[in-house]
Amino acid sequence: PVVIARGTPAPEARVHVSRHLLLTLAPLLPPPPEIPPVRLAPTARERQGAERWCRAHGVDPARLVLLHTGAGGAAKRWPAERFAALSGRLGEEGLAPVVLGGPADPEALDALRATGGLGFTLALDLGLRQLLALSALARGFVGNDSGLTHLAAVAGTPTLALFGPTDPVVWSPLGPVSRVLVARPLGGDPWGDLTPERVLAAFLEIAGATGRAA
């Protein structure tokens, strides 16, 4: 049998994309009552490779926090200057922010560099398995509505997803420790109340603790 369906839910449906895709199989299989949990884990060798990467770049793995400034469209990107401010605040909390970037992220990375912020390490052009291993190692992850945010969530990493125009009901990451912050536009600013301070507070809450020595 052949099943033909929309790849994404109709806007009026407001059903998570994972459930939508499961429902496309309803002619063949009864859909589960809940979206099954998904978990991806690196191998021991991959985790060791992530630890080596951290040491080679002067990053303490115990303080690692991943940031991803990119997304599939400029409207979905939290402003670069706010990411730079967040990075600085994370450093003040004793954490070690690492900004992820790849071939699809040149505009986002250029915007971040243009802020003049220096309180982060760049991790460029890593493979998906390397990104999975770094995510599994990290204290937490902050990103936009993007594929890497979903990857971090299913790695079990405390994940904070920043949503602007997209609908979190449809696109929120699915993970055991994931949270979505939705921006409320203010005065023509689409990211309005989603300030670095608000994001930092939410991140520290899901990550559990800062990297400061007791």
C-alpha positions as CSV (number, residue, x, y, z in Angstrom):
1,P,0.0,0.0,0.0
2,V,1.0,3.6,-0.6
3,V,0.2,6.4,1.8
4,I,0.3,10.0,0.5
5,A,0.0,12.8,3.0
6,R,1.1,16.3,3.8
7,G,4.7,16.4,5.2
8,T,3.6,19.0,7.8
9,P,0.2,19.6,9.5
10,A,-2.2,22.0,8.0
11,P,-2.0,25.4,9.9
12,E,-5.5,25.0,11.4
13,A,-4.7,21.5,12.7
14,R,-2.3,22.6,15.5
15,V,-1.1,19.0,16.1
16,H,2.6,18.2,16.8
17,V,4.4,17.3,13.5
18,S,5.4,13.9,15.0
19,R,1.9,13.0,15.7
20,H,0.8,14.2,12.3
21,L,3.4,11.9,10.7
22,L,2.2,9.0,12.9
23,L,-1.4,9.6,11.8
24,T,-0.4,9.3,8.2
25,L,0.2,5.6,8.9
26,A,-3.3,5.1,10.4
27,P,-4.5,3.2,7.3
28,L,-1.8,0.6,8.1
29,L,-1.3,0.8,11.8
30,P,-3.4,2.2,14.7
31,P,-1.7,5.4,16.0
32,P,-0.4,5.2,19.6
33,P,-2.3,7.3,22.2
34,E,0.8,9.3,22.9
35,I,3.9,10.3,20.9
36,P,6.5,7.5,21.7
37,P,9.6,8.9,23.4
38,V,12.7,9.1,21.3
39,R,16.1,9.0,22.7
40,L,19.5,9.1,20.9
41,A,22.7,8.3,22.6
42,P,26.3,8.5,21.5
43,T,28.6,5.6,21.7
44,A,31.3,5.5,24.3
45,R,33.9,6.3,21.6
46,E,31.9,9.3,20.4
47,R,31.5,10.6,24.0
48,Q,35.3,10.3,24.4
49,G,35.7,12.2,21.2
50,A,33.5,15.0,22.5
51,E,35.6,15.1,25.7
52,R,38.8,15.3,23.6
53,W,37.3,18.1,21.5
54,C,36.5,20.1,24.7
55,R,40.0,19.7,26.0
56,A,41.6,20.6,22.7
57,H,39.6,23.9,22.7
58,G,40.1,24.7,26.3
59,V,36.5,23.9,27.4
60,D,35.8,22.2,30.7
61,P,33.3,19.5,29.8
62,A,31.7,19.8,33.2
63,R,30.8,23.4,32.4
64,L,29.9,23.0,28.7
65,V,26.7,24.8,27.5
66,L,25.8,24.7,23.8
67,L,24.3,27.6,21.9
68,H,22.9,27.5,18.4
69,T,22.1,30.8,16.8
70,G,21.0,29.5,13.4
71,A,17.6,28.4,12.1
72,G,15.8,27.8,8.8
73,G,15.0,31.5,8.2
74,A,16.0,34.8,9.7
75,A,12.6,35.3,11.3
76,K,13.2,32.3,13.5
77,R,16.5,33.5,14.9
78,W,16.7,35.1,18.3
79,P,18.8,38.3,17.7
80,A,22.6,37.8,17.6
81,E,23.2,40.6,20.2
82,R,21.0,38.8,22.7
83,F,22.9,35.5,22.1
84,A,26.1,37.4,22.7
85,A,24.7,38.9,25.9
86,L,23.5,35.5,27.1
87,S,26.9,34.0,26.4
88,G,28.5,36.6,28.6
89,R,26.0,36.0,31.4
90,L,26.6,32.2,31.2
91,G,30.3,32.9,31.6
92,E,29.6,35.0,34.7
93,E,27.7,32.0,36.0
94,G,30.9,29.9,35.7
95,L,29.7,28.0,32.6
96,A,31.5,27.6,29.3
97,P,29.4,28.5,26.3
98,V,30.2,26.9,22.9
99,V,28.4,28.3,19.8
100,L,27.6,25.7,17.2
101,G,27.7,26.5,13.5
102,G,27.6,24.8,10.1
103,P,27.3,25.4,6.4
104,A,23.7,26.6,6.8
105,D,24.6,29.2,9.5
106,P,26.8,31.8,7.9
107,E,24.4,34.7,8.3
108,A,23.7,33.8,11.9
109,L,27.4,33.4,12.7
110,D,28.4,36.6,10.9
111,A,25.8,38.5,12.9
112,L,27.1,37.0,16.1
113,R,30.7,38.0,15.3
114,A,29.6,41.5,14.4
115,T,28.5,42.0,18.0
116,G,32.1,41.9,19.1
117,G,31.2,39.3,21.8
118,L,34.2,37.2,22.8
119,G,32.8,35.1,25.7
120,F,32.3,31.9,23.7
121,T,34.1,29.2,21.8
122,L,33.0,28.3,18.2
123,A,32.4,24.7,17.1
124,L,32.1,24.7,13.3
125,D,31.1,22.1,10.8
126,L,30.9,19.1,13.1
127,G,29.0,16.0,12.0
128,L,25.7,15.0,13.4
129,R,27.1,12.2,15.5
130,Q,29.7,14.7,16.9
131,L,27.0,17.1,17.7
132,L,25.0,14.4,19.4
133,A,28.0,13.5,21.5
134,L,28.6,17.1,22.5
135,S,25.0,17.6,23.3
136,A,24.9,14.5,25.5
137,L,28.0,15.8,27.4
138,A,26.7,19.4,27.9
139,R,25.0,20.9,30.9
140,G,22.4,22.3,28.6
141,F,21.5,23.7,25.2
142,V,19.9,26.9,24.1
143,G,18.7,27.3,20.5
144,N,16.0,28.5,18.1
145,D,13.4,26.4,16.4
146,S,16.0,24.3,14.5
147,G,17.0,20.8,13.9
148,L,19.9,21.0,16.3
149,T,17.6,22.0,19.1
150,H,15.5,18.8,18.4
151,L,18.7,16.8,18.4
152,A,19.8,18.1,21.8
153,A,16.4,17.4,23.2
154,V,16.3,13.7,22.2
155,A,19.9,13.4,23.5
156,G,18.4,14.0,26.9
157,T,20.2,17.3,27.3
158,P,18.3,20.1,29.2
159,T,17.1,22.0,26.2
160,L,15.7,25.5,26.0
161,A,14.0,26.3,22.7
162,L,13.4,30.0,21.8
163,F,10.3,30.4,19.6
164,G,9.3,33.5,17.7
165,P,6.8,33.2,14.8
166,T,6.6,29.4,14.7
167,D,4.0,27.5,16.7
168,P,5.4,25.4,19.6
169,V,2.3,23.2,19.6
170,V,3.5,21.9,16.2
171,W,7.2,22.3,16.4
172,S,8.4,22.1,20.0
173,P,11.3,19.7,20.7
174,L,10.5,16.4,22.3
175,G,12.8,15.4,25.1
176,P,12.8,14.4,28.8
177,V,14.1,17.9,29.9
178,S,13.0,20.4,27.3
179,R,11.2,23.7,27.6
180,V,10.0,26.3,25.2
181,L,10.1,30.1,25.7
182,V,7.7,32.0,23.3
183,A,8.4,35.6,22.5
184,R,5.7,38.2,22.9
185,P,6.2,41.1,20.4
186,L,6.6,44.5,21.9
187,G,6.7,47.8,20.1
188,G,7.5,46.4,16.7
189,D,10.1,44.0,18.1
190,P,9.0,40.4,17.2
191,W,11.2,39.0,20.0
192,G,10.0,41.6,22.5
193,D,10.1,40.2,26.0
194,L,12.5,37.4,25.2
195,T,15.4,39.1,26.9
196,P,18.8,37.6,27.8
197,E,17.9,37.8,31.4
198,R,14.7,35.9,30.9
199,V,16.4,33.2,28.9
200,L,19.2,32.9,31.4
201,A,16.8,32.4,34.3
202,A,14.9,29.8,32.4
203,F,18.0,28.0,31.4
204,L,19.5,27.9,34.9
205,E,16.2,26.5,36.1
206,I,16.2,23.5,33.7
207,A,19.9,23.0,33.9
208,G,19.7,22.7,37.6
209,A,22.7,24.6,38.8
210,T,25.5,26.9,37.7
211,G,29.1,25.8,37.1
212,R,30.4,27.8,40.1
213,A,32.3,26.0,42.7
214,A,30.4,25.6,46.0
